[in-house]
């Protein structure tokens, strides 16, 4: 093999690796992942072109500032990927922490350097001046814990860099000395919405009532010529805009969701994906991204045999819920009630007495069943309808009903 061919193959493999790394982690910093960032920096143009062509997503690489940011736009909320506390077992952010995150972010935009005490004072004053926000109470330990959870999250993103001290010390002592450097440019990159929420000018009392409408509004992308997310409601949209939207809408779901079911697509999307052009693009995108394309009668999915492109894996023995989820699939050979699955969970706990100790207390069976179903739902393996749980076609990949299908999907 000639040197030229070797270089071409090496470049192709690096581009594919960079694409999958960004799908798993849309914000990659040089400090936290130097090798991955260097790869993306060197191959940024073909990686950027892949995301732009297939998904319509923007990739920004800042070599001097040391980060790469993929802006992934979704038209629907995804409750399976909340912000998580980097302490306390990675629990999901609650409403209070999200509120504090927004207030802290707003206050950080105006200062290149700050201390934790000064920032806490600014957050207290800002929240007290807003009638809709509960005032931040620095004397409350629970409030300080929530505040530190927000700071730790921003540190993990690279927005905050600790120059001296440790934010954790603020939980026990309000006079703790912690100095932060602030990257305001990166902070502005965190928001992935094409339309800033502040531009909507909606009365606060209307937000909860109009949430879905507002979500569509902040996700609006003018280049597709859409008025309501569907081209049938936009007769003036050009064929170019329609085809662009069809390509991007299909591939966004394909690379961001564990499995793409044809039944969940619109008639236009199914026709596009089933066309010769759509099938050709599907195979080309998989090849360029380093995926194995798995096609079934019910849908398609991209398999990453290296496990790079996914932020969550299944099967995985990393949590009791994931182990229970895999075991419950064996009894989901047909639709089952949640009562039936709770009984199956109880049998698992009895069968393995030393396993899942955190679920051994009061209400443990119910909690483990709920957590296991959340795993299965998140990976597109079941659908929960009231008290009935229906297995979806992809579930067969992890049971004896479909031997040999054990790869992790993105």
N, C-alpha and C positions, 0 to 999 in steps of 0.2 A: 504494500500500500504506500502511495506517495505521501510526502510530507504535506502537500496541499490537501489531500483527502483527509489526512489525520487532523489537520487544523479545522477543516469544515465540520467533521464529526464532533470534535471537541467543542466547537462553538455551538453546534446544535444542542448538544447535551447540556451545556451551561445555560443556554437560553431556556430550555425546558425546565431545568432545575430552578432557575430564577422565577419563572412563571408560577410554578407550584409553591415555592416558598412564600410568594406574595399572596397567593390565595389563602394560605393558612394564617398568615400574619401580614395584614395590609400596611402596617407601619413597622419598618425595619431600620434600626439605628446602628451606626457603626460601632458605638460603644458596647452595645449588648450582643451584636452578632457581626463581628468584624469580617469574617470570611464570606458570609452570605451577602452582606452589604457590598463588599468589594466585587463579588461576582455580578450583582445587579448593576453596580456603577459601570463596570466594563461592558456589559451587554445590554445597557439600558435602552438603546434604540430599537433593536428587534423585540425586546420584551414590551416596550411601550407600544409598538405597532400591533403586537398580538392582542393586547388588551383593548386597544382602540378599535381595531377592526372587528373582532368577534363580540366584544361586550360593550363597547362605547364607554369604557371607563378610562379615566385619566391617571397616568402614572407620573408623579413628580419625583425626580431624583436630585438631591442637593449634595454634590460631592464635598463642598467646603463645609457645609453645616452638618454633614454626616447622617443623613436619613433619606429613606425612600418611602413615599406615601402613595398607595394605591387607593383612589377614591371609588369605592364600590357603592353604587346607587341602587337601591331597591325600592320598588313601588309599594311594598307591603312591609309591615313591621315583622321583625323576627324575634320572638320572645325567647328563643333557645340560646341566644348569645348575649346575655346581659353583661354590663360591666361587673367585674368581680373584685371582692376585697382580697388583697394580697396577703392578708392575715386572717385569722379566724376561719381556717378551712376553706378559703375561696368561696365564701357565700356570696350570692348575688347582691348587687346594690339594691337598697330599698328606696322608696320615694325621697326620704330625707337626704340620703347621700347624693342622689341625682340633683336635688335642689342645691345642696352645698357645692357640688361640682360646677354647676352653672355660675353660682355667685363667685366662687374662688377663681374660675377662669376669667370672668369679667374683671376682677380686681387685679389679676396678674398681667393683663394686657398693658398696663400703664407703668410697670416697674421692671427694670432689668435685673435688679437685685432686691431681695427682701429677707427679713427674718420671719420666723414662724409666729412670733408674738405680734409683730406689726401686721402681718397678713391676717391673723385672727381678729385683730382690732378692726381692720378694714371690712372684713366679712360681717362683723357684728354691726358696724354702722350701716353698711349697705343693706343688710337684711332688715334692720330696724326701720329704715327709710322706705321700705316697700310694704304696702298694706297687704300684699298677697303672700308674703314670705314670713314664716315664723322666725323671729329674731334668734340669731345664733347665740347660745348661752355658753360662754367659755367656762363657767363655773361647774357645768354639768359634765361628769365623766363620760356619759354616753354620747354627748355632743362632741367632746374632744376625740373620742374614738372614731366617730363618723368623719370628723374633720381630717384626722390622720389617715383614714382609709382613702379619702380623696387625694391627699398629698402623695401617698404611696402609689396610687394609680398614675398620677401625673409624672411621678418620678420614673415609673416603668416605661412611660411613653417617651421620656427624654425631655419633656417640657420643663421639668424642674431638675436641677442638679444640685446635690447637697455639697456645699463648699466646706461646711463645718457642722458637726453635731449629727444627731439622728432624730428624724421626725417622731419616732416612736416614743422618745422621752417626754414629749408634750402630753401624752396620755396621763402620766402620773404627776407632772409638774408644769404648771402654766408659765413658770419663769424659765423654762428650758431654753437654752441658747442654740438655735439652729439657723444657719445661713443658707439661703437658696440663690442660685442663679436661674434666671427665667429666659426661656427661648420663646419669645412671643410669636415669632414667625411660624414655628412648629405648632404652637397652640392654635393659631388660626387655621392650620391645615387639618386639625382633628375633625371639624365639622364637615360631613360628607354631603349635606343637603345642597342641591343646586340653587335653591332659593332660601335665603336666610329667613328664619322664623320671624324676625323683627319686621320684615317687609310685609307681612300679612295684615298687620294692624287689626287684629281680631280682639274684641273685648274679652277679658279674662274669663268672665262668666260663661262665655260661649265655647271655650276650648274643649271641655269635656263632652259637650253635646255634639260638636262638629269635628271630633278627632279624626275620623277617617277622611273627611273632606280636607282637613288641614294637612294630613299626611300626604295626600295626593298633591296638594298645593306646593309643599316644600320639596317634593320629588319631581316637580314639573321640569321637563327638559324641552326647551323650545324647538330644537332642531328636528324633532319628530313630527311637529305639526299636530300634536294631539290636543284635544280639548278636555277629554275625560278619561284618558287611558285606553280608549278604543277608537280605531280609525273609522268605524262605521258612524261614529258621532261627529266626525270631522270630514265632511265631504270635500273640503277644499285642499286636503292634504295631497301632495303629489305621490306618484308611484315610487319615486326615489325615497321619500320619507317613510312610506309604508314598508317598503322592503328593508330599509335600515332598521326600523323599529322591530320588525319581525325577527331579523337576525339577532339583534342585541337582546331582545326580550327572551328569546329561546336560549341563547348561550349564557346569559346571566344566570338563569336558573340551573342550567346544566353544570356550570362550574361551581356554583355556590350552594346548591342543595345536594343531599346525598344521592338522590335518584330523581329522574325526571319521568313522570308518568304521562302518557299521551292523554289520558282522561282529564288531566288537570290543565291542559292547554286549550286555547280557543280553537275554533275550526280553522281560522287563518293560520295559526301557529302550527297546527298539525299538518296542514297542507304544505306549508313552507318546509317543515322538517322532512316530510315525505317526498318532496320533489327531488329530481336529480341534483339540482344545485345545492339544496339543503343537505342531502346525504354526502355530497362531495365535501362540503365545508365542514361537516361534522367529523368526517374521517381525517381531514387535513388538520383541524384544530387539535384533535386528540394526538395525532402524530407529533405536531410541533410542540405540544405541551408535555410530551412524555407520558401520556396516558394510554392505558389499554381500554378500547371502546367495547363495552358490553351492550349488545342489542337484544332485546326481547320483544315479544308481541305486545307487551303492556307498556314498554318504555325503554329508556336508555340510561346508562350511567357511565361515568368516567372512573376507571379504577387506577389508582396510583399504587403500584406494587411496592414502591419505596416508602410509602406512608408520609411523604413530605407535604402534600397539599391539604391535609386535613388538620384542623385544630382539635378535633376529637376523634378517637378511634373506637371501632367496634368490629369484632369482639375485643374486649380489653378487661383484664382483671384488676385494673387500677382502682375500681370502686365497687362496693357491694351492690350498688344499683345496676351497674353494667353486667355483673355476673348473674344477678337475678334476672335481668332482662333476657340474657342469652338462654338461661334455663327455662324461662317462661315460654319462649318461642316453641319449645317442644310440645307444649299443650295447646298452642294456638294453631292447630291444624284446621280449625274452623272458627267462626265467630263465637266468642265466649263472653259471658257476663263478667263484670268486675267482681261480683261475689265469688264466682268460680275461680277467678285468678287469685283472689285473696286466699281461698282455700289451698290453691297450689303453692302460694308463697308460704303459708303456714307449714305445709309439708316439707318445704325446702329448709326452713328454720329448724324443724324437728329432725330432719335427716342429717343436717350438718350442725351439731350443737355448739361447736366452737367458732362458727363463722358468723359474720354480721352482728357483732356484739352491740353496736350502736342501735340496732333495731330490736333488741331483746326486751325493752321496757314496754310500758303501756302504749298501746296503739302502734306498736312496732310493725305488725303485719300490714296494717293499712298503709303506713308511711312507706314501707319498702315496696309495696305494690304500686303506689302512686309514683315513686321515684323511678321504678323500673319501666313503667308505662311511659313516663316522660322521656326516658332514653330511647325507647322503641319508636315513639312518635317523632322525636327529633331526627332520627335516622331514616324516616320514611318507611318504617317497617310495619306499622299498624296505624289504624285510624280509630279514635275513640269517639263513639256516638252515644252520648248520654251514658247509660250503664252497659253499653255493648262495645266490645273491642273487636274490630275486624282486622285480620291479618292482610297485609298488602303483598303483592307478588314478590317484591324483593326480599321478603322475610324467608322465602324458601332457600335463599343462598346460604343461610346459616343453620340449616337443619338437615336431617337425613333425607328429607324429601327432595333435596337438590344437592347431591354429593359433589364434592370437589369445588364448590364455590365459596371460598373462605377469604377472599381478598378484602382488604379495607377499601371502602369507597370514599371519595372526597365529599 
